[in-house]
Amino acid sequence: MTAFLFPGQGSQAPGMAADLTDLPEAKALLDQADDVLGFALTELMFGEDPEALKPTEITQPALYVHSLAATAALAARGVRPDVAAGHSLGEWSALAAVGAVGFADGLRAVRRRGELMAQAGDVRPGAMSAVLGLDAEALEDVCRQAAASGDGEVVPANYNDPGQIVISGDAPAVERAGALATEAGAKRVIPLPVSGAFHSPLMAFAKDGLAATLDALEITAPSCPVVLNVTAGPTTDPDEIRQRLLDQLTAPVRWAQSLERMAADGATRFVEVGTGKVLSGLVRRTLGRDAQTAQAGTAAEIEALAG
């Protein structure tokens, strides 16, 4: 049983998807993306300037487009998933990859999502930090303590693997939670270079704005179950998908729990579709070093999988 995994912000890289122009199915989507958006997103993706990919409103559509171009090439070669999931923004890629959302509609929505999240970071600036080596229950308690101190809000935002959880919120509260986490036994606390407090209550502005986009978006039953970030459970229900895409902006990404659910349901191969290898590492750290992973981001990787 094959699971397709789709990366989120942080996986972008200069030159992403450039070699996929050699694959006709991928090139068709790359060309379409520029037409849909009305500007040359692919020039920014294919270029060598990492700064060009940093704005959230560019990062998110770039990752989405790379993942969908790779999916199209895989499908043309008979490689399809039995279950899918995506990390944060990657959930949109997952849903489009299995037919719940149309490519163009999804791309426009993802572009809007990125714009709103960037604006939310301006409306209410925040911070995020990765906490290593502290279990979920202990860190959740740390966040409650920090929030109770009056420094603002801070919550777990990404349960990436059993040893890495990202916290998000108002900068003073995140800093205080980091100090408390260290006192509680965390091995390291690493501030992240982000433009906002993603997956926290500070994204309420973006959630309000995205509601109208989601209300107008056509969502149909996907060709296979998608394990959602908010619930860490599989669904094919369009109404639940619509609601959870909205909830996701202010709720934590339960990624480790999602991987555990897919494995419990029978997934034995995890294919990271798009840019990078971040999710493959999280699979091994969550499910064990023997977990079978593969990447499908470059033309060579796609051809190897198809072979």
Summary of the structure (lengths in Angstrom):
residues: 307
radius of gyration: 18.4
end to end distance: 17.3
largest distance: 57.4
contacts: 1154
relative contact order: 0.17
helix: 52%
strand: 16%
